[in-house]
């Protein structure tokens, strides 16, 4: 069995209100130096060793991410 991690974030040109709220909260907490935050989703999949990268990519592109507004990365641990 293998573990595959898929991280999904909004594309840079898409407004991220949650990220903006975090940046604002950091300022109110007196934490300086963070100029931007992009929030996203993190998926950990336990898969059969034989499941190929193309299938995992297709799964991420069709089920885990909305390719119109999100990008994703896939890596095996």
C-alpha positions as CSV (number, residue, x, y, z in Angstrom):
1,X,0.0,0.0,0.0
2,X,1.2,3.5,-0.8
3,X,0.3,6.9,0.3
4,X,-0.5,9.6,-2.2
5,X,-0.9,13.3,-1.2
6,X,-2.9,15.7,-3.3
7,X,-2.8,19.4,-2.4
8,X,-5.3,21.7,-4.1
9,X,-5.2,25.5,-4.0
10,X,-7.0,28.3,-5.9
11,X,-5.3,29.5,-9.0
12,X,-3.3,32.8,-8.4
13,X,-5.8,34.9,-10.4
14,X,-8.8,33.7,-8.3
15,X,-9.6,35.8,-5.2
16,X,-9.0,33.9,-1.9
17,X,-11.2,35.6,0.7
18,X,-10.2,33.1,3.4
19,X,-6.5,33.8,2.7
20,X,-7.1,37.6,2.9
21,X,-9.0,37.1,6.2
22,X,-6.0,35.3,7.6
23,X,-3.6,38.0,6.6
24,X,-5.9,40.6,8.2
25,X,-6.0,38.5,11.4
26,X,-2.3,38.2,11.5
27,X,-2.0,42.0,11.4
28,X,-4.4,42.3,14.3
29,X,-2.4,39.8,16.3
30,X,0.8,41.9,15.7
31,X,2.4,39.3,13.5
32,X,4.3,41.1,10.7
33,X,6.1,39.8,7.6
34,X,3.3,37.6,6.1
35,X,2.3,39.3,2.9
36,X,-0.1,36.7,1.5
37,X,-1.9,33.5,2.3
38,X,-3.5,31.0,-0.1
39,X,-5.7,28.4,1.6
40,X,-6.4,25.0,0.1
41,X,-7.3,21.4,0.6
42,X,-5.0,18.5,1.5
43,X,-5.9,14.9,0.7
44,X,-4.1,11.8,1.8
45,X,-5.0,8.7,-0.2
46,X,-4.0,5.1,0.7
47,X,-3.7,3.4,-2.7
48,X,-2.5,0.1,-4.1
49,X,1.1,0.1,-5.1
50,X,0.1,-0.6,-8.7
51,X,-2.1,2.5,-9.1
52,X,-0.3,4.6,-11.7
53,X,0.4,8.3,-11.6
54,X,-1.9,9.0,-14.6
55,X,-4.9,7.5,-12.7
56,X,-4.1,9.5,-9.6
57,X,-3.9,12.6,-11.7
58,X,-7.2,11.9,-13.4
59,X,-8.8,11.3,-10.0
60,X,-7.5,14.6,-8.7
61,X,-8.5,16.5,-11.8
62,X,-12.0,15.2,-11.9
63,X,-13.0,14.6,-8.3
64,X,-10.7,16.5,-5.9
65,X,-10.1,19.8,-7.7
66,X,-12.1,22.1,-9.9
67,X,-9.7,22.7,-12.8
68,X,-11.5,25.9,-13.7
69,X,-10.4,27.7,-10.5
70,X,-8.0,25.4,-8.8
71,X,-4.6,23.8,-9.3
72,X,-3.2,20.7,-7.7
73,X,0.0,18.8,-7.0
74,X,0.3,15.1,-6.5
75,X,3.2,13.3,-4.8
76,X,3.8,9.9,-3.3
77,X,5.2,9.6,0.2
